[in-house]
Amino acid sequence: MQAATYFFIFLNLSLVLFEEPAVYPLPFLATSLIEVLCLLVFSVRLMHFAKVTPRNIFWKDTKNICVMVAILMSLTDLAIFGALRIYNVRSVRWSRIVRPIFLINFAESRQIRRAFRSIRNTFPEITYVFLLFMFSVLMFSLMALKLFGERNLRTAEGLPYFTNYLEIVFDLYVLVTTANSPDVMMPAFDFSWWYALFFITYVIINTYIFMSVFLAVVYNNYRKHLKVMHGGVKG
């Protein structure tokens, strides 16, 4: 039963590789039949679990409720998507995002559930660091707007350079990953090489300092919650 459950969970998650949009799409009928088969297996597994579990315990377990809700949502979305497809109406399979629920909430996935719970407990404690980081990005974006917004600079594509605040926020957020470096600073650098100091300062503060602090906070809090959880299990 455990091996079968894991196989069909893996099969259900793998459908995303073959459903539109996909590189190698399969016909909708094929993917929908596979998904219905997976959901049927999940339902049988849930009913089997209900047979060997006292009713009051079964209905108080949030894992079982989550699995039932995920099955109903998936079936509803599949039916709506299929009906709209018959009338050539394009829609989105929004229920795909609930598929990992099956991996997390079945009784066999105790270790995955424990790791997920540790991640969930870590989020509130890293919020303050993340907000501070975003505040830094927003302040640097405001400075960039004041520095470059009125100088009529142009990008290599001929578009206005750093004149829209939201676009500046996005460009500087990407710069934290250095994915758009040094392209993002070249119009300002061509105007005056002194402006490179702005981007160098930004990268030092946000990429090297904030990202290191953020990583340390995530690691320490996740490790702490994992130790507490393992201690509770051992106890």
KEGU-413475 format. One record per residue (C-alpha): x, y, z. Coordinates in pm, whole numbers. Layout:
<rs>
[r [X,Y,Z]]
...
</rs>
This chain:
<rs>
[r [0,0,0]]
[r [281,240,85]]
[r [469,169,-239]]
[r [148,207,-441]]
[r [66,536,-269]]
[r [409,681,-344]]
[r [394,559,-705]]
[r [63,731,-775]]
[r [172,1047,-592]]
[r [480,1058,-816]]
[r [264,990,-1122]]
[r [22,1268,-1027]]
[r [303,1519,-976]]
[r [467,1413,-1303]]
[r [160,1512,-1503]]
[r [281,1871,-1503]]
[r [552,1766,-1751]]
[r [295,1655,-2006]]
[r [0,1889,-1955]]
[r [-31,2205,-2160]]
[r [177,2415,-2163]]
[r [455,2155,-2186]]
[r [748,2073,-2411]]
[r [606,1729,-2488]]
[r [230,1764,-2432]]
[r [8,1459,-2424]]
[r [-358,1466,-2532]]
[r [-591,1608,-2270]]
[r [-787,1284,-2255]]
[r [-474,1085,-2165]]
[r [-360,1321,-1887]]
[r [-713,1354,-1748]]
[r [-759,976,-1733]]
[r [-427,938,-1551]]
[r [-526,1210,-1305]]
[r [-865,1049,-1242]]
[r [-691,716,-1181]]
[r [-456,879,-930]]
[r [-742,1052,-751]]
[r [-933,722,-740]]
[r [-634,551,-578]]
[r [-603,835,-325]]
[r [-973,802,-242]]
[r [-943,425,-194]]
[r [-637,477,26]]
[r [-828,730,234]]
[r [-1128,499,271]]
[r [-896,216,373]]
[r [-743,439,637]]
[r [-1091,536,759]]
[r [-1180,168,804]]
[r [-891,103,1044]]
[r [-918,434,1234]]
[r [-1181,532,1491]]
[r [-1427,774,1336]]
[r [-1372,1055,1586]]
[r [-994,1039,1533]]
[r [-1024,1021,1154]]
[r [-1240,1333,1126]]
[r [-1026,1530,1371]]
[r [-710,1466,1170]]
[r [-649,1769,948]]
[r [-436,1558,713]]
[r [-740,1357,607]]
[r [-948,1671,560]]
[r [-676,1826,343]]
[r [-658,1517,123]]
[r [-1037,1508,79]]
[r [-1052,1878,-6]]
[r [-764,1839,-254]]
[r [-943,1547,-426]]
[r [-1269,1743,-455]]
[r [-1089,2053,-585]]
[r [-898,1851,-843]]
[r [-1210,1673,-969]]
[r [-1409,1998,-983]]
[r [-1133,2178,-1171]]
[r [-1089,1886,-1412]]
[r [-1462,1877,-1488]]
[r [-1481,2254,-1542]]
[r [-1169,2257,-1759]]
[r [-1298,1966,-1969]]
[r [-1640,2128,-2018]]
[r [-1485,2459,-2124]]
[r [-1247,2277,-2357]]
[r [-1542,2118,-2539]]
[r [-1666,2470,-2622]]
[r [-1312,2588,-2715]]
[r [-1291,2820,-2417]]
[r [-939,2860,-2280]]
[r [-898,2828,-1906]]
[r [-633,2753,-1644]]
[r [-592,2434,-1439]]
[r [-571,2612,-1103]]
[r [-591,2285,-904]]
[r [-236,2186,-1002]]
[r [-102,2383,-707]]
[r [-279,2150,-462]]
[r [-111,1834,-590]]
[r [180,1852,-339]]
[r [-85,1824,-65]]
[r [-106,1451,-140]]
[r [267,1413,-88]]
[r [260,1598,244]]
[r [-62,1475,406]]
[r [-68,1101,358]]
[r [28,907,670]]
[r [334,755,500]]
[r [495,1099,450]]
[r [583,1162,813]]
[r [939,1286,742]]
[r [825,1518,462]]
[r [551,1654,685]]
[r [803,1715,963]]
[r [1032,1909,728]]
[r [737,2108,591]]
[r [626,2194,944]]
[r [975,2318,1027]]
[r [971,2539,717]]
[r [629,2675,813]]
[r [744,2754,1167]]
[r [1055,2926,1032]]
[r [867,3176,814]]
[r [740,3411,1090]]
[r [1089,3448,1234]]
[r [1253,3543,905]]
[r [982,3795,817]]
[r [1160,4081,994]]
[r [1484,4023,804]]
[r [1297,3998,476]]
[r [1106,4322,545]]
[r [1431,4499,628]]
[r [1583,4372,305]]
[r [1282,4491,103]]
[r [1298,4829,276]]
[r [1661,4858,162]]
[r [1565,4769,-197]]
[r [1282,5026,-192]]
[r [1510,5300,-56]]
[r [1781,5231,-313]]
[r [1513,5233,-584]]
[r [1396,5574,-469]]
[r [1754,5703,-476]]
[r [1799,5558,-825]]
[r [1485,5735,-944]]
[r [1615,6067,-811]]
[r [1967,6011,-951]]
[r [1882,5891,-1302]]
[r [1514,5966,-1363]]
[r [1560,6321,-1494]]
[r [1879,6269,-1698]]
[r [1703,6135,-2010]]
[r [1918,5823,-2018]]
[r [1835,5535,-2251]]
[r [1892,5163,-2235]]
[r [2063,4967,-2512]]
[r [1713,4901,-2657]]
[r [1637,5274,-2662]]
[r [1390,5264,-2373]]
[r [1379,5524,-2092]]
[r [1624,5433,-1817]]
[r [1509,5428,-1451]]
[r [1206,5654,-1493]]
[r [941,5418,-1353]]
[r [967,5340,-981]]
[r [815,4991,-997]]
[r [1043,4892,-1284]]
[r [1341,5018,-1086]]
[r [1236,4808,-787]]
[r [1216,4500,-1008]]
[r [1552,4567,-1176]]
[r [1728,4621,-844]]
[r [1559,4314,-697]]
[r [1698,4110,-987]]
[r [2037,4276,-932]]
[r [2052,4107,-590]]
[r [2096,3780,-781]]
[r [2347,3957,-1017]]
[r [2148,3810,-1308]]
[r [2129,4149,-1486]]
[r [2474,4273,-1384]]
[r [2642,4478,-1525]]
[r [2382,4551,-1795]]
[r [2151,4730,-1552]]
[r [2412,4993,-1466]]
[r [2572,5050,-1808]]
[r [2353,5349,-1917]]
[r [2442,5527,-1592]]
[r [2807,5417,-1617]]
[r [2831,5551,-1974]]
[r [2697,5885,-1853]]
[r [2944,5905,-1563]]
[r [3161,5632,-1417]]
[r [3098,5776,-1069]]
[r [2747,5629,-1082]]
[r [2902,5282,-1066]]
[r [2961,5351,-696]]
[r [2584,5349,-641]]
[r [2549,4998,-784]]
[r [2862,4872,-610]]
[r [2729,4997,-276]]
[r [2391,4837,-348]]
[r [2544,4498,-430]]
[r [2768,4503,-121]]
[r [2480,4585,114]]
[r [2202,4373,-35]]
[r [2377,4083,-207]]
[r [2669,4018,25]]
[r [2547,4145,363]]
[r [2168,4102,358]]
[r [2169,3770,173]]
[r [2429,3629,414]]
[r [2225,3744,715]]
[r [1906,3611,558]]
[r [2063,3272,491]]
[r [2201,3253,845]]
[r [1862,3337,999]]
[r [1684,3079,782]]
[r [1938,2809,864]]
[r [1948,2874,1239]]
[r [1571,2889,1279]]
[r [1506,2585,1062]]
[r [1768,2389,1255]]
[r [1617,2500,1585]]
[r [1264,2393,1491]]
[r [1392,2065,1350]]
[r [1571,1988,1678]]
[r [1261,2075,1880]]
[r [1048,1851,1658]]
[r [1290,1560,1679]]
[r [1305,1605,2056]]
[r [926,1594,2075]]
[r [915,1278,1866]]
[r [1179,1108,2080]]
[r [1001,1216,2395]]
</rs>
